[in-house]
Amino acid sequence: MASSREQLEADLREAEQEQQGLDARLQRKPGLDEGGAGAVLREVTLARRQMVIGRIEGLREALHRVRGGTYGRCERCGTQINEERLKILPATSLCVECARSADESPSS
């Protein structure tokens, strides 16, 4: 589990650095010469920042599961999550079957 923890921590550091870069970009106000392109770039940056924040939250939750000894177990059905799935989606808390059924369920 140490390698999973180390990878999650590395991914978290990378995501936090990306957020800092996006925050710095957002501090700069678009110049008059940028026109509408500056506003579009700002919106894209804001959207990217929200995605990064979601990734950070997911990685922090995954690290919490590592510390609690539940990392790699599906939080719905309790089965072991496939190792390949964890490599691709290290912050996932659902096995493929439970994730698929969650995607197919109508949201309330």
Backbone as CSV, one residue per row, in Angstrom:
resi,resn,N_x,N_y,N_z,CA_x,CA_y,CA_z,C_x,C_y,C_z
1,MET,0.827,-1.199,0.000,0.000,0.000,0.000,0.870,1.261,0.000
2,ALA,2.157,1.105,0.387,3.028,2.274,0.426,3.177,2.898,-0.957
3,SER,3.290,2.063,-2.002,3.451,2.630,-3.335,2.186,3.367,-3.771
4,SER,1.014,2.847,-3.387,-0.239,3.552,-3.689,-0.267,4.892,-2.978
5,ARG,0.119,4.892,-1.722,0.133,6.130,-0.940,1.104,7.132,-1.561
6,GLU,2.289,6.658,-1.924,3.283,7.552,-2.507,2.802,8.134,-3.832
7,GLN,2.154,7.310,-4.638,1.641,7.789,-5.920,0.522,8.801,-5.711
8,LEU,-0.363,8.518,-4.757,-1.439,9.459,-4.455,-0.883,10.786,-3.962
9,GLU,0.127,10.724,-3.104,0.746,11.950,-2.594,1.412,12.739,-3.719
10,ALA,2.082,12.035,-4.635,2.719,12.707,-5.773,1.655,13.344,-6.671
11,ASP,0.575,12.609,-6.927,-0.518,13.157,-7.742,-1.136,14.378,-7.070
12,LEU,-1.277,14.322,-5.742,-1.847,15.443,-5.001,-0.942,16.664,-5.100
13,ARG,0.357,16.471,-4.925,1.294,17.604,-5.045,1.209,18.230,-6.439
14,GLU,1.141,17.382,-7.456,1.049,17.873,-8.834,-0.240,18.676,-9.043
15,ALA,-1.343,18.167,-8.538,-2.630,18.857,-8.685,-2.627,20.178,-7.919
16,GLU,-2.044,20.183,-6.738,-1.980,21.419,-5.952,-1.117,22.464,-6.659
17,GLN,-0.021,22.023,-7.289,0.818,22.956,-8.051,0.058,23.504,-9.258
18,GLU,-0.712,22.635,-9.896,-1.506,23.097,-11.027,-2.533,24.134,-10.576
19,GLN,-3.154,23.888,-9.425,-4.121,24.857,-8.907,-3.437,26.196,-8.623
20,GLN,-2.251,26.156,-8.050,-1.527,27.399,-7.772,-1.239,28.158,-9.059
21,GLY,-0.859,27.438,-10.109,-0.605,28.078,-11.391,-1.864,28.697,-11.967
22,LEU,-2.964,27.997,-11.854,-4.236,28.525,-12.348,-4.668,29.737,-11.526
23,ASP,-4.475,29.664,-10.210,-4.812,30.799,-9.351,-3.988,32.030,-9.742
24,ALA,-2.700,31.811,-10.031,-1.838,32.923,-10.432,-2.314,33.502,-11.763
25,ARG,-2.713,32.647,-12.689,-3.213,33.117,-13.986,-4.493,33.931,-13.800
26,LEU,-5.335,33.510,-12.856,-6.597,34.213,-12.634,-6.396,35.569,-11.956
27,GLN,-5.265,35.748,-11.281,-4.984,37.041,-10.647,-4.712,38.123,-11.684
28,ARG,-4.229,37.691,-12.855,-3.929,38.643,-13.926,-5.215,38.982,-14.662
29,LYS,-5.510,40.229,-14.738,-6.708,40.697,-15.444,-6.384,40.783,-16.932
30,PRO,-7.337,40.372,-17.775,-7.083,40.467,-19.216,-6.890,41.921,-19.646
31,GLY,-5.946,42.132,-20.533,-5.682,43.474,-21.043,-6.703,43.870,-22.100
32,LEU,-6.774,45.163,-22.365,-7.712,45.662,-23.366,-7.417,45.099,-24.744
33,ASP,-6.140,44.809,-25.010,-5.762,44.299,-26.326,-6.216,42.848,-26.530
34,GLU,-6.584,42.165,-25.454,-7.023,40.772,-25.570,-8.493,40.662,-25.966
35,GLY,-9.256,41.707,-25.717,-10.671,41.707,-26.085,-11.422,40.527,-25.505
36,GLY,-12.327,39.963,-26.311,-13.149,38.845,-25.870,-12.358,37.579,-25.618
37,ALA,-11.204,37.454,-26.270,-10.381,36.260,-26.075,-9.912,36.160,-24.625
38,GLY,-9.634,37.294,-24.014,-9.208,37.292,-22.609,-10.297,36.772,-21.697
39,ALA,-11.532,37.161,-21.970,-12.662,36.690,-21.164,-12.878,35.197,-21.351
40,VAL,-12.728,34.726,-22.593,-12.892,33.295,-22.862,-11.802,32.508,-22.152
41,LEU,-10.567,32.986,-22.238,-9.455,32.313,-21.568,-9.687,32.260,-20.061
42,ARG,-10.213,33.325,-19.503,-10.494,33.353,-18.066,-11.557,32.306,-17.704
43,GLU,-12.594,32.187,-18.523,-13.642,31.187,-18.265,-13.087,29.767,-18.357
44,VAL,-12.241,29.527,-19.336,-11.619,28.210,-19.491,-10.739,27.915,-18.282
45,THR,-9.994,28.907,-17.834,-9.126,28.737,-16.668,-9.950,28.453,-15.413
46,LEU,-11.062,29.159,-15.248,-11.946,28.911,-14.099,-12.508,27.483,-14.134
47,ALA,-12.905,27.033,-15.314,-13.438,25.680,-15.447,-12.359,24.645,-15.133
48,ARG,-11.163,24.876,-15.642,-10.044,23.952,-15.364,-9.747,23.930,-13.868
49,ARG,-9.784,25.095,-13.237,-9.513,25.177,-11.796,-10.528,24.341,-11.014
50,GLN,-11.802,24.397,-11.402,-12.828,23.602,-10.716,-12.559,22.114,-10.874
51,MET,-12.117,21.709,-12.058,-11.780,20.302,-12.277,-10.607,19.875,-11.396
52,VAL,-9.616,20.733,-11.288,-8.433,20.432,-10.476,-8.816,20.350,-9.002
53,ILE,-9.667,21.245,-8.558,-10.123,21.207,-7.162,-10.843,19.895,-6.880
54,GLY,-11.675,19.448,-7.805,-12.344,18.153,-7.645,-11.349,17.012,-7.563
55,ARG,-10.310,17.096,-8.388,-9.267,16.051,-8.354,-8.530,16.072,-7.015
56,ILE,-8.224,17.249,-6.513,-7.544,17.376,-5.222,-8.401,16.750,-4.123
57,GLU,-9.669,17.058,-4.112,-10.574,16.501,-3.096,-10.611,14.980,-3.183
58,GLY,-10.692,14.450,-4.400,-10.707,13.003,-4.582,-9.430,12.346,-4.105
59,LEU,-8.291,12.966,-4.387,-7.012,12.418,-3.949,-6.877,12.477,-2.426
60,ARG,-7.352,13.543,-1.828,-7.312,13.630,-0.358,-8.191,12.557,0.281
61,GLU,-9.358,12.321,-0.315,-10.236,11.263,0.190,-9.575,9.894,0.029
62,ALA,-8.899,9.680,-1.096,-8.209,8.407,-1.326,-7.099,8.214,-0.289
63,LEU,-6.354,9.268,0.008,-5.310,9.168,1.036,-5.915,8.865,2.406
64,HIS,-7.076,9.410,2.667,-7.780,9.115,3.920,-8.140,7.617,3.972
65,ARG,-8.576,7.067,2.836,-8.885,5.636,2.781,-7.625,4.788,2.961
66,VAL,-6.492,5.262,2.438,-5.223,4.541,2.638,-4.923,4.474,4.123
67,ARG,-5.026,5.615,4.795,-4.741,5.651,6.239,-5.721,4.780,7.023
68,GLY,-6.958,4.703,6.559,-7.970,3.897,7.243,-7.954,2.431,6.854
69,GLY,-7.099,2.082,5.887,-6.987,0.684,5.476,-8.085,0.224,4.534
70,THR,-8.829,1.152,3.948,-9.921,0.756,3.052,-9.631,1.103,1.591
71,TYR,-8.460,1.649,1.305,-8.128,1.999,-0.070,-8.093,0.732,-0.922
72,GLY,-8.717,0.808,-2.088,-8.730,-0.337,-2.996,-9.943,-1.231,-2.824
73,ARG,-10.770,-0.906,-1.844,-12.025,-1.636,-1.636,-13.176,-0.749,-2.077
74,CYS,-14.137,-1.346,-2.784,-15.306,-0.599,-3.235,-16.127,-0.168,-2.025
75,GLU,-16.464,1.109,-1.973,-17.228,1.603,-0.818,-18.687,1.169,-0.860
76,ARG,-19.153,0.668,-1.998,-20.539,0.188,-2.076,-20.660,-1.289,-1.761
77,CYS,-19.886,-2.118,-2.477,-20.068,-3.569,-2.342,-18.962,-4.246,-1.549
78,GLY,-17.847,-3.541,-1.305,-16.771,-4.084,-0.483,-15.774,-4.968,-1.205
79,THR,-15.968,-5.194,-2.506,-15.018,-6.029,-3.237,-13.741,-5.249,-3.533
80,GLN,-12.695,-5.991,-3.836,-11.419,-5.383,-4.197,-11.554,-4.723,-5.566
81,ILE,-11.121,-3.479,-5.681,-11.147,-2.766,-6.956,-9.976,-3.264,-7.797
82,ASN,-10.246,-3.514,-9.063,-9.236,-4.001,-9.991,-8.017,-3.079,-9.980
83,GLU,-6.835,-3.682,-9.933,-5.590,-2.920,-9.867,-5.400,-1.995,-11.067
84,GLU,-5.790,-2.452,-12.252,-5.682,-1.616,-13.450,-6.580,-0.381,-13.326
85,ARG,-7.771,-0.563,-12.756,-8.676,0.577,-12.561,-8.049,1.595,-11.605
86,LEU,-7.403,1.105,-10.547,-6.764,2.007,-9.595,-5.578,2.740,-10.227
87,LYS,-4.897,2.098,-11.171,-3.792,2.781,-11.860,-4.317,3.925,-12.712
88,ILE,-5.454,3.691,-13.373,-6.025,4.698,-14.257,-6.754,5.788,-13.466
89,LEU,-7.496,5.366,-12.435,-8.279,6.284,-11.602,-7.895,6.070,-10.141
90,PRO,-6.731,6.567,-9.726,-6.247,6.267,-8.372,-7.153,6.758,-7.247
91,ALA,-7.989,7.744,-7.501,-8.855,8.270,-6.446,-10.213,7.583,-6.408
92,THR,-10.443,6.603,-7.293,-11.760,5.972,-7.339,-12.066,5.216,-6.053
93,SER,-13.330,5.205,-5.702,-13.766,4.462,-4.516,-14.786,3.398,-4.893
94,LEU,-15.018,3.225,-6.205,-16.004,2.256,-6.677,-15.378,1.280,-7.651
95,CYS,-15.813,0.025,-7.573,-15.411,-0.966,-8.568,-16.141,-0.645,-9.878
96,VAL,-15.756,-1.294,-10.942,-16.352,-1.024,-12.257,-17.862,-1.238,-12.225
97,GLU,-18.291,-2.342,-11.633,-19.716,-2.667,-11.619,-20.531,-1.612,-10.873
98,CYS,-20.056,-1.210,-9.719,-20.789,-0.202,-8.939,-20.742,1.164,-9.612
99,ALA,-19.619,1.501,-10.241,-19.531,2.768,-10.957,-20.488,2.766,-12.142
100,ARG,-20.563,1.644,-12.831,-21.466,1.540,-13.977,-22.912,1.694,-13.524
101,SER,-23.279,1.022,-12.429,-24.667,1.123,-11.953,-24.961,2.526,-11.437
102,ALA,-23.973,3.204,-10.879,-24.174,4.586,-10.419,-24.397,5.507,-11.605
103,ASP,-23.678,5.265,-12.703,-23.843,6.082,-13.917,-25.197,5.852,-14.568
104,GLU,-25.712,4.637,-14.443,-26.979,4.308,-15.079,-28.177,4.730,-14.249
105,SER,-27.979,4.947,-12.948,-29.080,5.336,-12.071,-29.507,6.770,-12.359
106,PRO,-30.821,7.018,-12.406,-31.272,8.406,-12.591,-30.932,9.221,-11.360
107,SER,-30.451,10.434,-11.581,-30.115,11.285,-10.427,-31.369,11.922,-9.882
108,SER,-31.336,12.130,-8.543,-32.520,12.743,-7.927,-32.301,14.183,-7.638
